Amino acid sequence: MPGVAPYSPICVLREEPEGTLHVARAPDGKLVGLLEPRDDLPRLSPSTTDTQIFAPRQLVGPSAARRAVVDVEPSVRLGSLLAEGPLPPAFAARLLLDVLMSLARAHDHGQRVTVRPDRVLVGVDAQARVVVLGSEDDTMLASSLRFTAPEELEHAKDLRGDLWSAGVLFWEALVGKPLFAEHGWGLVTAIAERPLPRVADVRPELAPLQPFLDRMLSRDPEARFGSAREAAAAWIDAASEADGIASRDAFEVLVTSRAEAAFAAQEAALLEASRVPLATFEREIATAVAKRPVPRAPDPDLTFTGSISTTTGALGMPSRLDPALVRIALIAFSIAFVLGALARAMG
């Protein structure tokens, strides 16, 4: 990947749905993430918040090839955590509270986010954050269609559509399977008009959470919560009637157990990148190396030190001579010595 001044890429940390995340070094020596977006990504949506792992702090480079400079932290996608099955209710409650608060921070800046498993990052600190990279115009992509609000099928969009997608995510995190199993036009029909399954019918112990989900998954946007913060407050009340909300420490234990290998690999990559010299020093070394001739191993028998006296004084000699030049000098001296001896013998 070509660098984007003043950032110098070092190595690839991991692939993301939005593109390739490179570890790069800033001019002050800090490691940052330089996100190279996919070719088919419409654009990068800048955000002014630094509280989310993938909120870009600035966009660099020409408009045709912009890169996002992001915070670098080991993290995994929620989808990989759910691959081992649904989360215990109290742990799901902790995760989903984080999601709602992260969504609220995005909404504070007018940033719409279609919430789905690949757009929720869980960091090594056991904090879940919603990804805000990507275009708000990509909600109809196949990967996110099942999280699309009914009104968005008719191109009516506002922040409450994100609450619907969060409700779908909540249902799947609690139950462990998709809310909508259909595909294509059948999926569109299911989102628009088919009765939704109830979480209480799948997991009866979660019945206290059903009223909350009913509001999140109302097909009438006006019947949903007015904001993500309002939904978060209601979620705390609903969770307290079920199994409560797990502590951050307990959630960290669960996350680490499910993502230990991924965290270890990313931390090793960041540690290796941190050992790379500053970009400016790297360039100086590369330039110096390119100009140096290929070194040859010196012959210990042909190493000279000191100086040679001449009629004009002392001529300083380098501590090591080029072996090839020494051999030529010795041959020339030998020839001169033999010729001198022959001349004296004939004289």
N, C-alpha and C positions, 0 to 999 in steps of 0.2 A: 504494500500500500504506500503510495507517495505521501510524504509528510505534508502537513499544512502549517506553514509558519504561523506562530513560532513553536508549534508542537512537533515533536519528533517521535514517530511510532517505534515501538520496541518489539512487541510480539502480539499475537492474537490471544485474547483471554477466553472468549467463547463466542459461539454463534447465537444470535438473537433473532426473533421474528422480524424485527425492524432492520436487521443487517448484521454486520460483523463488528464486534467490540474489540478494539485494539487497545493495549496498554501503551500509553505515550507519556513522554516527559515534558512538562512545562518548563519555561525558561528559569523558574525558581527552583527547579529540581523536583517538584512534586509530581507524583504519578497521577495521571488522569486517564479517563477513558475517552477514546476517539472513536465515535460510532460512524462507520461507513454504511449508509443506508442501502437497502436493496435497490436494484435498478427499477423495479416496478412500484416502489413506494412513491405515492404522489408528491409528498413533500414532508418536511419535518415541521411540527407545530411547536414553536418555542414556548417555554413556560418561565415564569419569573420566580417560581418557588424552588428552593433548594432542599426541601424536606423529602423529596422522592428520589429514589436511587437514579432513575432514568430521566429525570427532568433536566433537559440540556441547560447548561449555564450560559452558553453562547453558541452561536452558529458561526463557523469559520469557512473560509474558502470561497471561490466564485459561486454564484447562484446556481450554476449548472452542476456543481459537484460539491455541495455543502457538506460539512461534517459537524456533528454535534459533540461538544466536549461535555462529558458527563462525569459524575462521581464514580469511582471504582470501588466496589465492595463485593465480596463473594455473596452470591445469591442464587436461588433456584426459582423456577417457575412453579406456580401453585399446581399446575397440572401434574408435575412430577411427584409432588407430595401426595396428591390424591390417587396416584397410580397404585398405591398399596391399599387403597380402600378409603371409605369415608373417615373423617376425623371424629373422635369422640365429641359429644355435644359441647362440653365445656371448652374444649380446644378449638372447635369450630366457632364458638362464640367469641373467643379471643381474636381469631383470625378475621372474622367478619366485622368486628368492631374496628380493627385497624383499617380494613378496606373502606368502610364508610367514612372514617376520619380523613383518610388519604384522598378519597373522592371529594370530600368537602373542601380540602385545600385546593384541589384542582378547580373546583367550581368557583372558589373565591376569585380566581383569575379568569373566569369565563371559559375555562377549558373543559370541553366535553370529552368524556372517555367512555367508550363502550366496554364495560367490565366483562372480562372473560378470563379463564384460567391462565392463558399465556400472557395476559396483561397484568397479572398480579405477581409481584416478586416478593419472595420471603428471604430476608437477609440473614446472614450469620448471626445477627443480633436478635433474630426471631421477631423482627418487625415486618409486617406485610405492607407493601406499598403498591399503589396503582401506577402502572406505566402511562406516561402521558405523551410519549413519542408516537408519531404516525399522524395521519390525516383524519380529521373528523368526517371526511367524505368517504372513508373506506368501510362504513358500517354494513354495507351490503355484500362484503366479501364472504365467500363460503365459510371461511373459518370463524366468522362472527355472526352469521345469520341467525343461529339459534339463540343468540343473546339480544337480538334486535327487538325493540319495543313495537307493539302493534301499530301505533300511530306513525312510526318511522317507515312502515311499509308503504305509506301514502305520502312520504317525504315531509311529514310534520315533525319538527325536531325542537326539543328544548332540553334543559338539564334533567327534567324528570324522566326522560328516556333512559338515563344512566341508572336511575333507581330500579327500573324494570330489569335491566341487565344484571344489576347487583342481586336482585331477587332470584333470578334464574341461577346465578352462581351460588347463592346461599343454599338453595334447594339441592343443587348437585353436591355441594360440599357436605351437606348433612346426610344425604341419602346414598351418595356414592355412584350415581348413574345419571345420565342426561335427563333433563326434564322433558325434552322433545327428542324422540328417537327417529322421527321422520326425516326424509330428505327431499330436496327439490321443492316442487309445488305442494307436496303434502306437508312439508315443514311450514311453508307460508300459511297454508290453511290452518294448521294446528296453532300457530302463533295468533292468528287473527280471530279464530272463533271457537275452537274446540275446548271443551271443559278441561281445566287443568287438574292433574292428579294432586291429591292432598298429602302433605308430608306425614300427617297423622295416620293415614291409611297404610303407609309403608313402615313407619317407625312410631308406634303408638306412644312411646315415652316422650316424643317430641310434640305432642298435641298442644302444649302451652305456646308453642311458637307459631301455630297456624294463623292466628289473627294478624300477627306481624307480617307473615308471608302473603296473606290475602291482600293487605294494603300495598305491599311492594309489587305484587303481581296483578294489580287491578288493571284491566284494559282501559279504564278511564283515567287519564293522567291526573285529572282533578282529584281523584279519590286516593291517590298516592300521598306520601309524605311531601310536605312543601319544600324540604331541603334534605341534603345528606346528613346534616347535623341533627335535624329533627328525627330522622330515621335512626341515627346512632343512639339518641336518648331513649327512643322507644325500644330499640334492640336491647339495651341494658335492662330495661324493665322486663321484657319478655324472657330474656335469658335467666334472670333471677328466679323466674317461676319454673324453669326447667332444671338444668344441672349447673347453673351459674356460669361464671367466666373464669377460665383457667388463669393462673398467674403468669406473668411474663417468663419467669424462671422455668415453670413447668412446661410452658409452650416451647421454650428454647430446647429443653431436653427432647421433646417429641420431634421438633424440626431437625435437630442434629442427628437423631437416630435414623431419620428417613433420608437425610441428605448428606451424611458424613463424607462419603466418597467425593461428591461434587464439591463440597466446601474445601476439602483437603487439596483437590487438584487445583482449584482456583487460587487458594492461598499460596500453594507452591509456585504457581505461575507469577503471582504478584511479587513473591519474595525474590524469584530469579530476576524479574524485571527491575526490582529496586537496586540490584547490584550493578546494573549497567551504568557506565559513566554518563555524565551530563552530555546532552546532544552536541554542544559546542566542542567539548573535549573529544567526543567521538569523531567529529569531522576533522579536527586537527590531526588526530592519530591516523585516520584513514589517508589524509593527504600526505603526511610524512612517510607512511608505509609505501604508498604508491610511487614516491620519488626515490626510494632507496633501492640500490641494486640488490640482486639476490645474493645473500651472504654465502661465503665458502668457508668450510672448516679450515682453520689455520693449521699449518704443520708445526708442531712444537720444536722441531729441529731447525726451523728456519725463522725463528723469532729473534730479533735484534733489539737491543736497547742502547742508550748512550748517544755518543756523537762521533763523527769521523773528522779527523783533522785534515785540513786542506791548506794550500798555500795562502788562501785568502782568509783563513780563520776556521772557527768551529762551525760545522754545519749540523744543526739539530736534526735528528732523525726521529720519525715516529716510533712508538714503542713496538708496533707490529708492521711488517712489510707484506706486501702482496706476494704470496708464494710463487706465482708465475714469474713476476719480475725478478725475484731472487734466483730462480732457476736459470733464467736467461743471463743474468749477470755472472753466475758461476760458470756457465758454459763459455761465455765470452772471455772470462778471466783464464779458464783452462786453455782455450785456443791460443790466447796471447802468450801464455806461459810456455806452451810447447813451441810456438814459432820463435819465441825469444831464445829458447834453449838450442834449437836447430841453428839459428843464426850465429850464436856464439861458438857452436861446435864447428861450423864451416869456416869461421873466421880464424 
